[in-house]
Amino acid sequence: MAERFFAFISRHPRGFDAVVAVFFTVFNFVDDAVWEYNAAEIAMLAPIVFVMGAALYWRRRLPVHVFVVNAVGLIVMTLVDVDSAVPASMLCATYSLAAYSVVRRHSLIALAGFVVAGFSSVLLTSPSYFDEALVVILALSLAWFVGDSLGTRRKFQQSVLERAERAEALRDSLAQQAVAEERTTIARDLHDVVAHSMSLMVVQAGAARRVAHQDLDASLAAMEAIETVGRNSLDEMRRILGVLRGDAALATAPQPDIAAIEPLADEFRAAGLPVEIRYDGDRRPLSPSLELTVFRIVQESLTNTLKHAGPARVMVQISFGETELHIVVDDNGRGNPNTNAQQPGSQKGHVGIRERVTSFDGTFVAKQRLSGGYLVDVTLPLVDGVAVPEKTRANNRSSQ
């Protein structure tokens, strides 16, 4: 029964406050001391008692105002007749003052002001009632302390609940952000795989068709290259899709790294694009995320060259420095990826490269040379010889 009562209060606070206001208004008039006055005094005091009780309806929203109304009413009653009974609504108003005041200091100031004004009114009317006034002040102080303790407890519970809600909202936001970032990564990888494999397969299929009636061996070699590229691309797409399906075995399969660049170049060579790979500096293993980024940069750059540059030669240079990793993909073709900017999906590869490089706080330059050809120039900073994503470095700096 009590649980239902408190549940009703929490769902209908204004309705409960209306009941409280009616109860204390009636209770104020039930007191026999009110009716011991003469008719003139009753006519003057009754409106005051009524307003003091009715004001309790706003005790939650305006606790200080309600207390001031009751305090002024009590002081007026004391000045009219020091022997006046203290309305019960005064206790409720004092309790509400402490329990629902937003700023605790305001409730203390209001109570202290009433104590001073109350004692002053008693001293002005009849100092012999000082003891009775002291008892009233002690009773009101007790009501204030009860309200203050319950209000503090309620505010603490509310703050805990708000913190929990904020933490839950932040957790949901971070989860959504992580999902969005993962989707972007998957979309980037899918674009790289599909664009690379489709470009090679289209070139090889065209070559096989052209030489089918003249050179059967060359045609078969082109078809074999198509099969190899298709099989490798399917394996990589299974790994990428394994992340979406939650397949741990596929999701954690080895990802392409710098060592896979040479087999990648062989695929392009088989498609008719001469590719030269050079390594400078102290070649060493790097973080898996960096090695995958380097592989994707080279893969996308070679794919763009195959699609847009026409007959060309490509030089890929990877330089290992102490503080940075430098990647250059330079061709001498005649095409320009910007000429196809209106085709569906064009320039998405450069956007993907830029996003990958930005995640490592690196620099990315892609431009057409005035003398012909196209240049992709990427620099990735290294920390202690290893590239660290920008977000990870920021977290490390904040924890220091």
C-alpha positions as CSV (number, residue, x, y, z in Angstrom):
1,M,0.0,0.0,0.0
2,A,2.8,2.4,0.9
3,E,4.6,1.6,-2.4
4,R,1.5,2.5,-4.3
5,F,1.1,5.7,-2.4
6,F,4.7,6.9,-3.1
7,A,4.4,5.8,-6.7
8,F,1.3,8.0,-7.0
9,I,3.1,10.9,-5.4
10,S,6.0,10.5,-7.9
11,R,3.7,10.4,-10.9
12,H,1.3,13.1,-9.7
13,P,3.3,15.6,-7.6
14,R,0.9,18.5,-8.2
15,G,-2.1,16.5,-7.3
16,F,-0.4,15.5,-4.1
17,D,0.5,19.1,-3.3
18,A,-3.2,20.1,-3.9
19,V,-4.2,17.4,-1.3
20,V,-1.5,18.8,1.1
21,A,-2.8,22.3,0.7
22,V,-6.4,21.3,1.3
23,F,-5.4,19.2,4.3
24,F,-3.4,21.9,6.1
25,T,-5.9,24.6,5.2
26,V,-8.7,22.6,6.9
27,F,-6.4,21.6,9.7
28,N,-5.6,25.3,10.4
29,F,-9.3,26.0,10.9
30,V,-10.0,22.8,12.9
31,D,-7.8,24.2,15.7
32,D,-10.1,25.4,18.5
33,A,-7.8,28.3,19.3
34,V,-8.8,30.0,16.1
35,W,-12.5,30.1,17.1
36,E,-11.8,31.6,20.6
37,Y,-11.3,35.0,19.1
38,N,-14.1,37.5,18.7
39,A,-15.9,37.9,15.4
40,A,-13.8,40.9,14.3
41,E,-10.5,39.0,15.0
42,I,-11.8,35.9,13.2
43,A,-12.8,38.0,10.2
44,M,-9.2,39.4,10.0
45,L,-7.3,36.2,10.8
46,A,-9.3,33.7,8.8
47,P,-8.1,35.0,5.3
48,I,-4.5,34.9,6.6
49,V,-4.9,31.4,7.8
50,F,-6.5,30.4,4.5
51,V,-3.7,31.9,2.4
52,M,-1.1,30.2,4.6
53,G,-2.6,26.8,3.9
54,A,-3.5,27.4,0.3
55,A,0.0,28.6,-0.5
56,L,1.3,25.1,0.2
57,Y,0.1,24.1,-3.3
58,W,3.3,25.8,-4.7
59,R,5.6,24.4,-2.0
60,R,7.8,22.4,-4.5
61,R,8.0,25.0,-7.2
62,L,8.3,28.1,-5.0
63,P,9.5,26.9,-1.5
64,V,11.0,30.2,-0.4
65,H,8.0,32.2,-1.5
66,V,5.6,29.8,0.3
67,F,7.7,30.0,3.5
68,V,7.7,33.8,3.3
69,V,3.9,33.9,2.9
70,N,3.5,31.6,6.0
71,A,6.2,33.5,8.0
72,V,4.6,36.9,7.3
73,G,1.2,35.5,8.2
74,L,2.4,34.1,11.5
75,I,4.2,37.4,12.4
76,V,1.0,39.4,11.5
77,M,-1.0,37.0,13.7
78,T,1.5,37.5,16.6
79,L,1.3,41.3,16.3
80,V,-2.5,41.1,16.4
81,D,-2.6,38.7,19.3
82,V,0.6,37.2,20.7
83,D,-1.4,34.3,22.1
84,S,-2.4,33.2,18.6
85,A,-2.0,29.5,17.8
86,V,0.8,28.6,15.3
87,P,-0.9,27.2,12.1
88,A,0.2,23.7,11.2
89,S,0.9,24.9,7.7
90,M,3.9,26.8,9.1
91,L,5.6,23.5,9.9
92,C,4.9,22.1,6.4
93,A,6.2,25.4,4.8
94,T,9.4,25.2,6.8
95,Y,9.9,21.5,5.9
96,S,9.3,22.3,2.2
97,L,11.7,25.3,2.4
98,A,14.6,23.0,3.3
99,A,13.6,20.1,1.2
100,Y,12.9,21.8,-2.2
101,S,15.1,24.9,-2.2
102,V,17.5,24.8,-5.1
103,V,20.1,26.8,-3.2
104,R,20.5,25.7,0.4
105,R,21.9,29.1,1.4
106,H,18.6,30.8,0.4
107,S,16.6,28.5,2.8
108,L,19.0,29.3,5.7
109,I,18.7,33.0,5.0
110,A,14.9,32.8,4.9
111,L,14.8,30.8,8.2
112,A,17.2,33.1,9.9
113,G,15.3,36.1,8.8
114,F,12.1,34.6,10.2
115,V,13.7,33.8,13.5
116,V,14.9,37.4,13.9
117,A,11.6,38.9,12.8
118,G,9.6,36.4,14.9
119,F,11.5,37.1,18.1
120,S,11.3,40.8,17.4
121,S,7.5,40.7,17.0
122,V,7.2,38.8,20.3
123,L,9.4,41.3,22.1
124,L,7.3,44.2,20.7
125,T,4.0,42.7,21.8
126,S,4.7,40.7,25.0
127,P,8.2,39.7,26.1
128,S,6.7,37.2,28.6
129,Y,5.9,34.9,25.7
130,F,9.6,34.6,24.8
131,D,9.7,31.0,26.1
132,E,6.8,30.0,24.0
133,A,8.4,31.7,21.0
134,L,11.6,29.7,21.6
135,V,9.6,26.4,21.6
136,V,8.0,27.4,18.3
137,I,11.4,28.3,16.8
138,L,12.8,25.0,17.9
139,A,9.9,23.1,16.4
140,L,10.3,24.9,13.1
141,S,14.1,24.3,13.2
142,L,13.5,20.6,13.6
143,A,11.2,20.6,10.6
144,W,13.9,22.5,8.7
145,F,16.5,19.9,9.5
146,V,14.2,17.0,8.6
147,G,13.5,18.6,5.3
148,D,17.1,19.5,4.7
149,S,18.3,15.9,5.3
150,L,15.6,14.4,3.1
151,G,16.1,17.0,0.4
152,T,19.9,16.4,0.4
153,R,19.3,12.6,0.1
154,R,16.8,13.2,-2.8
155,K,19.2,15.5,-4.6
156,F,22.0,13.0,-4.2
157,Q,19.9,10.2,-5.6
158,Q,18.8,12.5,-8.5
159,S,22.4,13.4,-9.2
160,V,23.4,9.7,-9.2
161,L,20.5,8.9,-11.6
162,E,21.5,11.9,-13.9
163,R,25.1,10.7,-13.9
164,A,24.0,7.2,-14.8
165,E,21.8,8.6,-17.6
166,R,24.7,10.7,-18.9
167,A,27.1,7.8,-18.8
168,E,24.6,5.6,-20.6
169,A,24.0,8.3,-23.3
170,L,27.8,8.8,-23.6
171,R,28.3,5.0,-23.9
172,D,25.6,4.8,-26.6
173,S,27.1,7.8,-28.4
174,L,30.6,6.2,-28.3
175,A,29.1,2.9,-29.5
176,Q,27.4,4.6,-32.4
177,Q,30.6,6.5,-33.2
178,A,32.6,3.3,-33.2
179,V,30.0,1.6,-35.4
180,A,30.2,4.6,-37.9
181,E,34.0,4.5,-37.9
182,E,34.0,0.7,-38.4
183,R,31.5,1.1,-41.3
184,T,33.7,3.7,-42.9
185,T,36.7,1.4,-42.5
186,I,34.8,-1.5,-44.1
187,A,33.5,0.7,-46.9
188,R,37.0,1.9,-47.6
189,D,38.4,-1.6,-47.6
190,L,35.6,-2.9,-49.8
191,H,36.2,0.0,-52.2
192,D,39.9,-0.8,-52.4
193,V,39.3,-4.5,-53.0
194,V,36.6,-4.1,-55.5
195,A,38.2,-1.3,-57.4
196,H,41.5,-3.1,-57.5
197,S,40.2,-6.5,-58.5
198,M,37.6,-5.3,-61.0
199,S,40.2,-3.1,-62.8
200,L,42.7,-5.9,-63.1
201,M,40.0,-8.4,-64.2
202,V,38.6,-6.0,-66.8
203,V,42.1,-5.3,-68.2
204,Q,43.0,-9.0,-68.3
205,A,39.6,-10.0,-69.8
206,G,40.1,-7.5,-72.5
207,A,43.6,-8.8,-73.2
208,A,42.4,-12.4,-73.3
209,R,39.6,-11.5,-75.8
210,R,42.0,-9.6,-78.1
211,V,44.6,-12.4,-78.3
212,A,42.2,-15.4,-78.1
213,H,42.3,-16.1,-81.9
214,Q,46.1,-15.3,-82.3
215,D,47.9,-16.5,-79.2
216,L,46.0,-19.1,-77.2
217,D,48.8,-19.3,-74.5
218,A,48.7,-15.6,-73.9
219,S,44.9,-15.8,-73.6
220,L,45.1,-18.7,-71.1
221,A,47.7,-16.7,-69.1
222,A,45.3,-13.7,-68.9
223,M,42.5,-16.0,-67.8
224,E,44.7,-17.5,-65.2
225,A,45.6,-14.0,-63.9
226,I,41.8,-13.3,-63.7
227,E,41.3,-16.4,-61.7
228,T,44.2,-15.5,-59.3
229,V,43.0,-12.0,-58.8
230,G,39.4,-13.1,-58.3
231,R,40.4,-15.8,-55.8
232,N,42.6,-13.4,-53.8
233,S,39.9,-10.7,-53.8
234,L,37.2,-13.2,-52.6
235,D,39.5,-14.2,-49.7
236,E,40.0,-10.6,-48.7
237,M,36.3,-9.8,-49.0
238,R,35.5,-12.8,-46.8
239,R,37.8,-11.4,-44.2
240,I,36.2,-8.0,-44.4
241,L,32.6,-9.4,-44.3
242,G,33.7,-11.6,-41.4
243,V,33.8,-8.4,-39.3
244,L,30.2,-7.6,-40.1
245,R,29.1,-11.2,-39.3
246,G,31.1,-11.3,-36.2
247,D,33.1,-14.3,-37.5
248,A,36.2,-14.1,-35.3
249,A,38.2,-16.6,-37.4
250,L,37.7,-14.5,-40.6
251,A,37.8,-11.1,-38.8
252,T,41.3,-11.8,-37.3
253,A,42.7,-13.3,-40.5
254,P,46.1,-11.8,-41.6
255,Q,45.7,-8.5,-43.3
256,P,47.8,-7.3,-46.2
257,D,51.1,-5.7,-45.2
258,I,54.1,-4.2,-46.8
259,A,55.5,-7.6,-47.8
260,A,52.3,-8.1,-49.9
261,I,53.2,-5.1,-52.1
262,E,55.5,-7.2,-54.3
263,P,52.8,-9.8,-55.1
264,L,50.4,-6.9,-55.7
265,A,52.9,-5.4,-58.2
266,D,53.1,-8.8,-60.0
267,E,49.4,-8.7,-60.6
268,F,49.7,-5.2,-62.2
269,R,52.7,-6.3,-64.2
270,A,50.6,-9.2,-65.5
271,A,47.9,-6.7,-66.5
272,G,50.5,-4.8,-68.6
273,L,51.5,-2.1,-66.1
274,P,55.3,-2.0,-65.5
275,V,55.8,-1.5,-61.8
276,E,59.1,-0.9,-60.0
277,I,59.3,-1.2,-56.2
278,R,62.1,0.5,-54.3
279,Y,62.9,0.5,-50.6
280,D,65.1,3.0,-48.9
281,G,66.4,3.2,-45.3
282,D,66.3,0.7,-42.5
283,R,63.4,-1.6,-43.5
284,R,61.7,-3.0,-40.4
285,P,58.3,-4.3,-39.3
286,L,55.8,-1.7,-38.4
287,S,52.4,-1.8,-36.7
288,P,49.8,-3.9,-38.5
289,S,47.5,-0.8,-39.0
290,L,50.3,1.1,-40.6
291,E,51.4,-1.7,-42.9
292,L,47.8,-2.2,-44.0
293,T,47.6,1.6,-44.7
294,V,50.8,1.5,-46.8
295,F,49.5,-1.5,-48.8
296,R,46.1,0.3,-49.4
297,I,47.8,3.5,-50.5
298,V,50.0,1.6,-53.0
299,Q,47.1,-0.5,-54.2
300,E,44.7,2.4,-54.8
301,S,47.5,4.5,-56.5
302,L,48.4,1.6,-58.9
303,T,44.7,1.0,-59.6
304,N,44.2,4.6,-60.5
305,T,47.2,4.5,-62.8
306,L,45.9,1.4,-64.5
307,K,42.5,2.9,-65.0
308,H,43.4,6.5,-66.0
309,A,47.1,6.8,-67.0
310,G,47.0,4.8,-70.3
311,P,50.4,3.3,-71.3
312,A,52.7,4.2,-68.4
313,R,55.4,3.0,-66.1
314,V,55.1,3.3,-62.3
315,M,57.8,3.7,-59.7
316,V,56.8,3.0,-56.0
317,Q,59.3,4.2,-53.5
318,I,59.0,3.4,-49.7
319,S,61.5,5.2,-47.5
320,F,62.0,4.2,-43.9
321,G,63.2,7.2,-41.8
322,E,63.8,7.6,-38.1
323,T,60.8,9.9,-37.6
324,E,58.7,9.3,-40.7
325,L,57.7,6.9,-43.4
326,H,57.6,8.3,-46.9
327,I,55.6,6.7,-49.8
328,V,55.8,7.9,-53.4
329,V,53.9,6.5,-56.3
330,D,55.0,8.2,-59.5
331,D,53.9,7.4,-63.1
332,N,54.7,8.9,-66.4
333,G,51.2,8.3,-68.0
334,R,49.0,10.8,-69.7
335,G,45.8,10.4,-67.8
336,N,44.5,12.4,-65.0
337,P,42.0,11.0,-62.4
338,N,40.4,14.4,-62.3
339,T,39.2,14.0,-65.9
340,N,36.8,11.4,-64.6
341,A,35.5,13.3,-61.7
342,Q,31.9,13.1,-62.9
343,Q,31.9,9.3,-63.2
344,P,30.2,7.5,-60.3
345,G,32.6,6.6,-57.6
346,S,35.5,8.7,-59.0
347,Q,37.9,10.2,-56.5
348,K,36.6,7.9,-53.7
349,G,40.0,6.2,-53.7
350,H,41.8,9.5,-52.9
351,V,39.2,10.3,-50.2
352,G,39.9,6.9,-48.6
353,I,43.7,7.5,-48.8
354,R,43.3,10.9,-47.3
355,E,41.2,9.5,-44.4
356,R,43.8,6.8,-43.7
357,V,46.7,9.2,-43.7
358,T,44.8,11.7,-41.6
359,S,44.2,9.0,-38.9
360,F,48.0,8.9,-38.5
361,D,48.3,12.7,-38.6
362,G,50.3,12.4,-41.9
363,T,50.3,14.4,-45.1
364,F,48.9,13.4,-48.4
365,V,49.6,15.1,-51.8
366,A,48.1,13.9,-55.1
367,K,48.8,16.0,-58.2
368,Q,49.4,15.8,-61.9
369,R,52.9,16.8,-63.1
370,L,53.2,19.6,-65.6
371,S,55.5,17.4,-67.7
372,G,53.0,14.5,-67.6
373,G,52.3,11.7,-65.2
374,Y,50.7,11.6,-61.8
375,L,52.3,11.8,-58.4
376,V,51.0,10.5,-55.0
377,D,53.2,11.6,-52.1
378,V,52.4,10.4,-48.5
379,T,54.3,11.1,-45.3
380,L,53.4,9.3,-42.1
381,P,55.1,10.4,-38.8
382,L,56.7,7.7,-36.6
383,V,56.9,7.7,-32.8
384,D,59.9,5.6,-31.6
385,G,60.1,4.2,-35.0
386,V,56.4,3.1,-35.1
387,A,53.4,4.9,-36.6
388,V,50.7,5.5,-34.0
389,P,47.1,6.6,-34.9
390,E,46.4,10.3,-34.0
391,K,43.6,9.3,-31.6
392,T,46.0,7.0,-29.7
393,R,48.6,9.7,-29.4
394,A,46.0,12.1,-28.1
395,N,44.9,9.7,-25.5
396,N,48.5,9.1,-24.4
397,R,49.2,12.8,-24.1
398,S,46.1,13.3,-22.0
399,S,47.1,10.5,-19.6
400,Q,50.5,12.0,-19.0
